[in-house]
Amino acid sequence: MDVPAVPSNEAAQLRELRSYGVLGSDADPQFDDISELARRIADTMIGIVSLVDENRQWFKSCVGPPLGQQETPRQVSFCGHIIL
């Protein structure tokens, strides 16, 4: 997979994301409900709510088999492509 490009409005997106104060915060059952809904709709083993920061994709919620990590580098994240 190619490294995702940086969107032209990256600075504004990051300011907005950071304004919510959720990066690195504790798990929240409300997000788990969203992850579970996504997992069921997609008929997959895992459902994830991820947030794409400047250098990482951080998992706010993950339901299903444990991933063993809370984040991945942005350059290898599928979601880095989706935000484009």
LUMKE-702353 format. One record per residue (C-alpha): residue number from 1; y, x, z. Coordinates in nm, 3 decimals. Last residue first. Example, Ala and Ser with C-alpha at 12.3 -4.5 7.8 and 13.67 -1.06 7.14 Angstrom:
{k: 2, y: -0.106, x: 1.367, z: 0.714}
{k: 1, y: -0.450, x: 1.230, z: 0.780}
END
This chain:
{k: 84, y: 1.209, x: -0.848, z: 0.149}
{k: 83, y: 1.099, x: -0.957, z: 0.495}
{k: 82, y: 0.741, x: -0.980, z: 0.366}
{k: 81, y: 0.714, x: -0.613, z: 0.273}
{k: 80, y: 0.787, x: -0.487, z: 0.624}
{k: 79, y: 0.550, x: -0.760, z: 0.743}
{k: 78, y: 0.258, x: -0.571, z: 0.584}
{k: 77, y: 0.335, x: -0.281, z: 0.814}
{k: 76, y: 0.251, x: 0.078, z: 0.720}
{k: 75, y: 0.612, x: 0.206, z: 0.702}
{k: 74, y: 0.703, x: -0.004, z: 1.006}
{k: 73, y: 0.481, x: 0.202, z: 1.234}
{k: 72, y: 0.240, x: -0.020, z: 1.426}
{k: 71, y: 0.283, x: -0.206, z: 1.752}
{k: 70, y: 0.116, x: -0.346, z: 2.063}
{k: 69, y: -0.214, x: -0.162, z: 2.025}
{k: 68, y: -0.584, x: -0.210, z: 2.096}
{k: 67, y: -0.613, x: -0.489, z: 1.841}
{k: 66, y: -0.788, x: -0.730, z: 2.075}
{k: 65, y: -1.008, x: -0.994, z: 1.907}
{k: 64, y: -0.826, x: -1.325, z: 1.875}
{k: 63, y: -0.468, x: -1.404, z: 1.971}
{k: 62, y: -0.178, x: -1.163, z: 1.931}
{k: 61, y: 0.176, x: -1.215, z: 2.054}
{k: 60, y: 0.504, x: -1.025, z: 2.053}
{k: 59, y: 0.348, x: -0.763, z: 1.827}
{k: 58, y: 0.597, x: -0.491, z: 1.732}
{k: 57, y: 0.636, x: -0.366, z: 1.374}
{k: 56, y: 0.808, x: -0.033, z: 1.403}
{k: 55, y: 1.085, x: 0.193, z: 1.281}
{k: 54, y: 1.397, x: -0.027, z: 1.256}
{k: 53, y: 1.238, x: -0.333, z: 1.417}
{k: 52, y: 1.002, x: -0.583, z: 1.256}
{k: 51, y: 0.887, x: -0.854, z: 1.496}
{k: 50, y: 0.527, x: -0.968, z: 1.494}
{k: 49, y: 0.368, x: -1.299, z: 1.589}
{k: 48, y: -0.005, x: -1.249, z: 1.534}
{k: 47, y: -0.312, x: -1.463, z: 1.469}
{k: 46, y: -0.655, x: -1.301, z: 1.449}
{k: 45, y: -0.999, x: -1.424, z: 1.336}
{k: 44, y: -0.858, x: -1.599, z: 1.030}
{k: 43, y: -0.862, x: -1.959, z: 0.907}
{k: 42, y: -0.503, x: -1.932, z: 0.782}
{k: 41, y: -0.403, x: -2.258, z: 0.952}
{k: 40, y: -0.611, x: -2.177, z: 1.261}
{k: 39, y: -0.474, x: -1.825, z: 1.301}
{k: 38, y: -0.117, x: -1.946, z: 1.242}
{k: 37, y: -0.159, x: -2.213, z: 1.511}
{k: 36, y: -0.304, x: -1.958, z: 1.752}
{k: 35, y: -0.016, x: -1.719, z: 1.692}
{k: 34, y: 0.236, x: -2.000, z: 1.748}
{k: 33, y: 0.066, x: -2.102, z: 2.074}
{k: 32, y: 0.059, x: -1.737, z: 2.181}
{k: 31, y: 0.435, x: -1.728, z: 2.125}
{k: 30, y: 0.481, x: -2.008, z: 2.376}
{k: 29, y: 0.241, x: -1.833, z: 2.613}
{k: 28, y: 0.485, x: -1.539, z: 2.644}
{k: 27, y: 0.374, x: -1.175, z: 2.655}
{k: 26, y: 0.615, x: -0.938, z: 2.827}
{k: 25, y: 0.921, x: -0.793, z: 2.656}
{k: 24, y: 0.919, x: -0.485, z: 2.433}
{k: 23, y: 1.154, x: -0.642, z: 2.182}
{k: 22, y: 1.259, x: -0.984, z: 2.314}
{k: 21, y: 1.630, x: -0.931, z: 2.385}
{k: 20, y: 1.745, x: -1.201, z: 2.142}
{k: 19, y: 2.047, x: -0.995, z: 2.031}
{k: 18, y: 1.808, x: -0.722, z: 1.913}
{k: 17, y: 1.680, x: -0.938, z: 1.629}
{k: 16, y: 2.032, x: -1.036, z: 1.520}
{k: 15, y: 2.159, x: -0.679, z: 1.524}
{k: 14, y: 1.846, x: -0.566, z: 1.335}
{k: 13, y: 1.893, x: -0.829, z: 1.065}
{k: 12, y: 2.263, x: -0.743, z: 1.025}
{k: 11, y: 2.186, x: -0.371, z: 0.985}
{k: 10, y: 1.902, x: -0.441, z: 0.739}
{k: 9, y: 2.108, x: -0.654, z: 0.499}
{k: 8, y: 2.023, x: -0.441, z: 0.194}
{k: 7, y: 1.653, x: -0.459, z: 0.281}
{k: 6, y: 1.471, x: -0.130, z: 0.350}
{k: 5, y: 1.183, x: -0.078, z: 0.108}
{k: 4, y: 0.824, x: -0.116, z: 0.221}
{k: 3, y: 0.601, x: 0.192, z: 0.191}
{k: 2, y: 0.349, x: 0.128, z: -0.084}
{k: 1, y: 0.000, x: 0.000, z: 0.000}
END
